[in-house]
Amino acid sequence: MELAQFITGSLAPAVAMSTAALLATGLQARYGDIVKRIRALSDERRELGAKNALTAAEGERHFSLQGQLTILLSRARLMQSAIMLIYLAIFCFLATSFAIAFIAEEPGVLTGDLPKYLFLGGMGSVAIGVFLEVLEMRLAFRIIKYEVGSISPVQT
């Protein structure tokens, strides 16, 4: 493999890896926000649950908190899966670069199709991770609906 071809071939996985790393950073920040929100709502729910008698408003809030926490836990699971898939993609892109380098040095050591499959695996992981993020955003809107009281837990 010629040096120019090697460099050109190595750039695509490097750019994809950088993009996936930026995506992972953003997802991790949102995941952290979800975890903080779960902790805050759990604390509020415990405080309300510790009271001997709840007012009607407190009872509604307690009920709302349970619904919100259920959705937040689902959001956290989706975010965790999306982040893991993005990290898998980063690994695939990194492995693609190594496979390209090994094939350039020792053409008979690895099959020439390996980088292609690794790269496609990385792209597939990113695609699924982004899809999970879209699902997570839909759940985020449900929590907003809970907060403003426009839906009941039965409608979620």
Backbone bond lengths (Angstrom), bond angles and torsions (degrees), N, CA, C in turn:
res aa  C-N    CA-C-N  psi(-1)  N-CA   C-N-CA  omega(-1)  CA-C   N-CA-C  phi
1 M - - - 1.453 - - 1.530 107.95 -
2 E 1.279 115.58 132.71 1.455 122.94 179.28 1.538 109.98 -70.72
3 L 1.337 117.59 150.76 1.460 122.35 -176.63 1.533 111.50 -58.41
4 A 1.311 117.78 -43.60 1.466 120.77 -179.74 1.527 111.05 -62.71
5 Q 1.328 117.41 -41.24 1.459 121.34 177.51 1.524 110.45 -65.09
6 F 1.329 116.02 -40.27 1.460 120.75 179.68 1.532 110.56 -61.59
7 I 1.327 115.94 -47.64 1.463 120.03 -179.09 1.529 110.40 -64.39
8 T 1.317 116.89 -45.02 1.460 120.92 178.98 1.529 110.74 -61.47
9 G 1.310 116.68 -44.18 1.455 121.19 179.92 1.517 112.78 -66.08
10 S 1.320 116.68 -31.16 1.466 120.86 -179.24 1.527 112.59 -80.07
11 L 1.320 117.63 -20.85 1.467 120.32 -177.41 1.524 113.49 -69.75
12 A 1.318 117.58 -39.17 1.471 119.85 -177.64 1.526 111.75 -59.26
13 P 1.339 119.15 -49.31 1.470 117.55 178.08 1.531 112.51 -65.07
14 A 1.328 117.61 -33.04 1.467 120.18 179.96 1.528 110.61 -67.21
15 V 1.312 117.33 -41.92 1.463 121.14 178.11 1.531 109.51 -66.52
16 A 1.326 116.79 -43.06 1.462 120.38 178.99 1.530 110.52 -63.27
17 M 1.325 116.47 -38.57 1.464 120.52 179.18 1.527 110.38 -65.55
18 S 1.307 117.86 -42.35 1.464 121.26 178.26 1.524 111.21 -63.59
19 T 1.311 116.37 -42.28 1.457 120.81 178.55 1.524 110.96 -63.19
20 A 1.323 116.20 -44.20 1.468 120.03 179.25 1.530 110.67 -64.66
21 A 1.326 117.27 -37.36 1.469 120.20 178.60 1.530 110.91 -64.31
22 L 1.327 117.12 -40.80 1.468 120.31 176.29 1.526 110.98 -63.52
23 L 1.315 115.94 -41.93 1.462 120.39 177.67 1.530 110.35 -62.34
24 A 1.319 116.95 -44.09 1.471 121.14 179.21 1.523 111.14 -61.14
25 T 1.321 117.10 -40.44 1.465 120.84 179.19 1.533 110.94 -60.98
26 G 1.323 116.24 -45.56 1.460 120.20 178.28 1.520 112.34 -64.20
27 L 1.323 116.48 -41.21 1.462 120.40 179.73 1.526 111.04 -66.41
28 Q 1.318 116.63 -39.08 1.465 119.61 178.89 1.524 111.46 -64.50
29 A 1.317 117.05 -37.05 1.473 120.02 177.27 1.521 109.99 -63.97
30 R 1.313 117.04 -43.50 1.469 120.28 178.45 1.519 110.83 -66.60
31 Y 1.319 117.01 -38.40 1.469 121.08 177.54 1.528 109.67 -61.01
32 G 1.327 116.40 -43.02 1.460 120.57 177.47 1.520 111.71 -61.07
33 D 1.323 116.78 -39.48 1.470 120.62 177.34 1.530 111.19 -63.81
34 I 1.321 115.94 -40.21 1.466 119.78 178.92 1.530 110.18 -64.05
35 V 1.323 116.60 -43.69 1.467 120.49 179.26 1.529 110.76 -61.54
36 K 1.330 116.95 -42.74 1.473 120.19 177.43 1.524 110.78 -61.69
37 R 1.314 116.52 -41.56 1.468 120.53 -179.95 1.525 110.80 -65.75
38 I 1.328 117.20 -40.09 1.465 120.84 177.29 1.525 109.91 -60.35
39 R 1.320 116.30 -45.08 1.469 119.80 179.65 1.530 111.50 -62.47
40 A 1.326 116.59 -43.88 1.473 120.20 -178.90 1.526 111.28 -64.41
41 L 1.334 116.71 -45.08 1.464 119.20 -179.66 1.524 111.32 -69.03
42 S 1.335 117.01 -34.72 1.468 120.02 176.89 1.520 110.94 -64.14
43 D 1.324 116.02 -41.25 1.472 119.63 177.18 1.520 110.70 -61.93
44 E 1.330 115.79 -45.00 1.472 119.78 179.61 1.524 110.76 -62.67
45 R 1.323 116.52 -41.79 1.468 120.11 179.38 1.531 111.15 -63.69
46 R 1.339 116.61 -41.43 1.472 120.25 177.99 1.527 111.26 -62.97
47 E 1.326 116.16 -41.49 1.469 119.86 178.78 1.528 111.07 -61.65
48 L 1.323 116.20 -44.23 1.463 119.21 178.37 1.529 110.76 -67.16
49 G 1.316 116.62 -38.06 1.461 120.31 -179.84 1.518 113.18 -68.09
50 A 1.326 117.28 -23.27 1.467 121.09 -179.35 1.523 112.30 -79.17
51 K 1.316 116.80 -15.00 1.466 119.69 179.87 1.521 110.31 -73.56
52 N 1.325 115.33 146.31 1.467 120.45 178.86 1.520 111.64 -70.83
53 A 1.311 116.39 -41.99 1.468 120.81 -178.92 1.530 107.78 -136.00
54 L 1.320 115.02 136.34 1.459 120.50 179.24 1.520 109.76 -107.45
55 T 1.328 114.83 143.52 1.458 118.76 171.81 1.529 107.16 -71.40
56 A 1.308 116.29 170.12 1.467 120.03 178.55 1.529 110.48 -59.61
57 A 1.330 116.73 -42.69 1.463 120.96 179.94 1.529 110.77 -64.68
58 E 1.324 116.14 -41.07 1.464 119.79 178.77 1.531 111.14 -66.55
59 G 1.311 116.01 -37.44 1.467 120.18 176.98 1.523 111.50 -63.48
60 E 1.334 115.79 -42.86 1.469 119.84 176.90 1.517 110.98 -63.65
61 R 1.327 115.80 -41.68 1.459 119.93 179.34 1.526 110.46 -63.66
62 H 1.315 117.04 -43.68 1.463 121.17 179.46 1.533 110.19 -59.25
63 F 1.322 115.65 -44.10 1.462 121.34 178.29 1.534 110.93 -64.02
64 S 1.324 115.92 -42.55 1.464 121.37 178.46 1.519 111.36 -63.51
65 L 1.323 115.79 -40.50 1.466 119.86 179.53 1.522 111.13 -60.60
66 Q 1.317 116.83 -41.40 1.464 119.86 179.56 1.526 110.82 -61.19
67 G 1.334 116.58 -44.35 1.466 120.14 177.80 1.517 112.23 -63.44
68 Q 1.332 116.20 -43.52 1.458 120.07 179.35 1.524 111.35 -63.41
69 L 1.325 116.75 -41.71 1.464 120.23 -179.78 1.526 111.57 -64.54
70 T 1.309 116.29 -37.83 1.470 119.43 177.61 1.526 110.43 -61.26
71 I 1.319 116.08 -45.10 1.469 120.17 179.55 1.532 110.22 -68.41
72 L 1.320 117.70 -41.21 1.464 120.46 178.73 1.526 111.80 -60.51
73 L 1.315 117.33 -38.70 1.464 119.73 177.28 1.524 110.76 -64.96
74 S 1.325 116.97 -38.39 1.465 120.08 175.71 1.524 110.54 -64.37
75 R 1.329 116.04 -41.57 1.469 119.97 177.07 1.527 110.49 -60.79
76 A 1.325 116.54 -44.10 1.462 120.29 -179.05 1.529 110.67 -61.89
77 R 1.339 117.03 -40.71 1.471 119.85 178.18 1.524 110.90 -63.15
78 L 1.334 116.74 -43.74 1.462 119.73 178.99 1.523 111.13 -63.14
79 M 1.334 116.62 -43.72 1.467 120.47 179.73 1.524 110.68 -63.35
80 Q 1.326 116.82 -43.01 1.460 120.35 179.60 1.533 110.27 -60.49
81 S 1.323 116.73 -44.09 1.465 120.54 178.69 1.526 111.14 -64.44
82 A 1.324 116.53 -42.36 1.465 120.37 179.37 1.527 110.53 -61.93
83 I 1.318 116.88 -43.55 1.470 120.63 -179.83 1.526 110.36 -64.12
84 M 1.319 116.82 -42.89 1.469 119.82 179.08 1.534 110.77 -61.99
85 L 1.326 116.45 -39.77 1.465 119.64 178.22 1.530 111.31 -65.93
86 I 1.313 117.03 -38.15 1.466 119.70 178.51 1.529 109.53 -65.78
87 Y 1.334 117.33 -39.51 1.470 119.39 176.64 1.523 110.97 -66.04
88 L 1.315 117.40 -36.76 1.466 120.09 174.81 1.526 109.91 -61.63
89 A 1.323 115.90 -40.88 1.471 119.99 178.01 1.522 110.61 -62.00
90 I 1.328 117.05 -43.76 1.470 120.32 178.45 1.525 109.90 -58.96
91 F 1.339 116.16 -44.07 1.461 120.03 177.48 1.533 110.64 -59.97
92 C 1.331 117.18 -44.99 1.468 120.67 179.99 1.528 111.41 -61.71
93 F 1.336 116.90 -41.43 1.464 119.71 179.52 1.530 110.71 -66.70
94 L 1.311 116.67 -40.03 1.459 120.77 177.05 1.530 110.25 -63.95
95 A 1.326 116.41 -44.22 1.462 120.54 178.30 1.528 110.83 -63.95
96 T 1.331 116.52 -34.28 1.470 120.24 176.60 1.524 110.45 -60.67
97 S 1.323 116.40 -45.22 1.469 120.17 179.45 1.520 111.18 -61.59
98 F 1.333 116.56 -43.49 1.466 119.77 177.77 1.526 111.11 -64.18
99 A 1.326 117.42 -42.25 1.461 120.56 179.57 1.527 110.69 -62.47
100 I 1.317 117.08 -40.64 1.475 120.47 177.38 1.523 109.64 -61.75
101 A 1.328 116.67 -43.74 1.469 120.23 179.91 1.526 111.56 -64.37
102 F 1.326 117.21 -42.84 1.463 119.79 179.65 1.515 111.62 -65.61
103 I 1.310 117.10 -40.24 1.466 120.56 179.36 1.526 110.21 -66.39
104 A 1.334 116.67 -36.53 1.467 120.09 178.78 1.530 110.91 -64.58
105 E 1.326 117.15 -37.99 1.468 121.82 -178.64 1.522 112.62 -82.04
106 E 1.301 116.70 -44.38 1.466 122.55 -176.12 1.531 109.12 -131.33
107 P 1.309 117.84 83.67 1.465 120.69 -174.61 1.533 114.75 -55.45
108 G 1.298 118.87 -27.56 1.461 120.35 -177.20 1.520 114.08 -87.25
109 V 1.339 117.87 -10.13 1.465 120.69 -174.50 1.531 111.53 -71.85
110 L 1.293 117.11 -46.24 1.465 121.97 -178.96 1.519 109.69 -120.51
111 T 1.303 114.93 154.75 1.453 118.79 176.00 1.531 109.70 -71.68
112 G 1.293 117.26 145.36 1.457 121.49 -178.80 1.516 113.55 -66.54
113 D 1.343 117.50 -17.34 1.458 120.86 -179.59 1.529 112.94 -84.35
114 L 1.332 118.18 -14.19 1.457 120.75 -176.79 1.527 112.92 -56.54
115 P 1.345 119.57 -48.15 1.472 118.51 178.89 1.530 112.71 -58.44
116 K 1.325 115.60 -38.06 1.467 119.56 179.72 1.531 110.56 -61.99
117 Y 1.321 116.53 -46.02 1.465 119.97 -178.81 1.529 111.85 -68.71
118 L 1.310 117.08 -37.77 1.460 120.17 176.70 1.525 110.80 -63.85
119 F 1.330 115.81 -44.43 1.458 120.35 179.92 1.534 110.67 -63.43
120 L 1.328 116.31 -44.41 1.465 119.99 178.61 1.526 111.05 -64.41
121 G 1.330 117.26 -36.53 1.459 120.52 175.49 1.520 111.18 -61.78
122 G 1.329 116.17 -41.75 1.459 120.71 177.20 1.515 111.93 -64.19
123 M 1.317 116.44 -43.95 1.466 119.56 179.40 1.522 110.97 -65.49
124 G 1.318 116.76 -38.69 1.461 120.44 176.96 1.520 111.45 -63.37
125 S 1.325 116.34 -40.63 1.465 120.54 178.28 1.525 111.03 -63.31
126 V 1.310 116.59 -41.76 1.476 120.07 177.11 1.527 109.83 -62.85
127 A 1.320 116.33 -44.40 1.470 119.97 -178.47 1.529 111.14 -60.86
128 I 1.310 117.07 -45.40 1.470 119.90 179.86 1.530 110.33 -67.10
129 G 1.340 116.39 -39.80 1.466 120.23 177.64 1.514 111.90 -60.65
130 V 1.321 116.94 -41.77 1.472 120.75 178.29 1.527 110.18 -66.79
131 F 1.322 117.19 -39.11 1.467 120.31 177.01 1.535 110.69 -61.25
132 L 1.321 117.45 -43.14 1.466 120.78 177.54 1.529 110.80 -62.41
133 E 1.318 116.05 -35.61 1.462 120.02 177.76 1.524 111.35 -65.78
134 V 1.322 117.14 -36.80 1.467 120.88 176.14 1.531 109.63 -63.69
135 L 1.321 116.96 -42.54 1.463 120.39 176.83 1.531 110.78 -61.93
136 E 1.323 116.23 -40.26 1.466 120.84 178.82 1.520 110.79 -63.02
137 M 1.321 117.72 -40.30 1.470 120.60 179.46 1.525 110.95 -64.63
138 R 1.320 116.92 -35.65 1.473 119.31 176.74 1.525 110.61 -63.45
139 L 1.323 116.75 -40.16 1.464 120.11 177.17 1.526 110.98 -65.75
140 A 1.317 116.90 -35.33 1.471 120.39 179.28 1.526 110.29 -58.89
141 F 1.311 116.73 -38.36 1.464 119.74 179.61 1.526 111.22 -67.88
142 R 1.321 117.12 -32.87 1.466 119.42 176.72 1.527 111.21 -62.38
143 I 1.314 116.67 -37.43 1.465 119.67 179.17 1.522 110.17 -65.71
144 I 1.306 116.26 -38.68 1.467 119.74 177.16 1.532 109.35 -61.24
145 K 1.314 116.31 -41.39 1.463 119.85 178.32 1.526 110.87 -62.10
146 Y 1.314 116.87 -40.99 1.471 120.38 175.81 1.523 110.47 -59.32
147 E 1.316 114.39 -47.49 1.465 119.67 -174.42 1.527 111.69 -61.10
148 V 1.305 116.87 -39.59 1.464 119.27 -179.72 1.524 111.62 -88.06
149 G 1.330 116.55 -2.93 1.456 121.00 174.37 1.509 114.75 76.07
150 S 1.341 117.78 22.08 1.471 118.79 -177.64 1.520 112.72 -85.44
151 I 1.335 117.56 -9.42 1.469 119.16 176.18 1.513 108.59 -134.60
152 S 1.288 114.76 157.30 1.456 119.19 173.03 1.524 107.51 -101.46
153 P 1.320 119.24 163.50 1.459 120.50 -179.77 1.525 113.49 -58.36
154 V 1.315 117.65 -24.89 1.453 121.07 -179.67 1.532 110.14 -69.53
155 Q 1.331 118.00 -30.04 1.457 122.25 -176.02 1.520 113.40 -82.17
156 T 1.318 118.87 -12.59 1.458 120.05 -176.01 1.495 109.67 -68.24
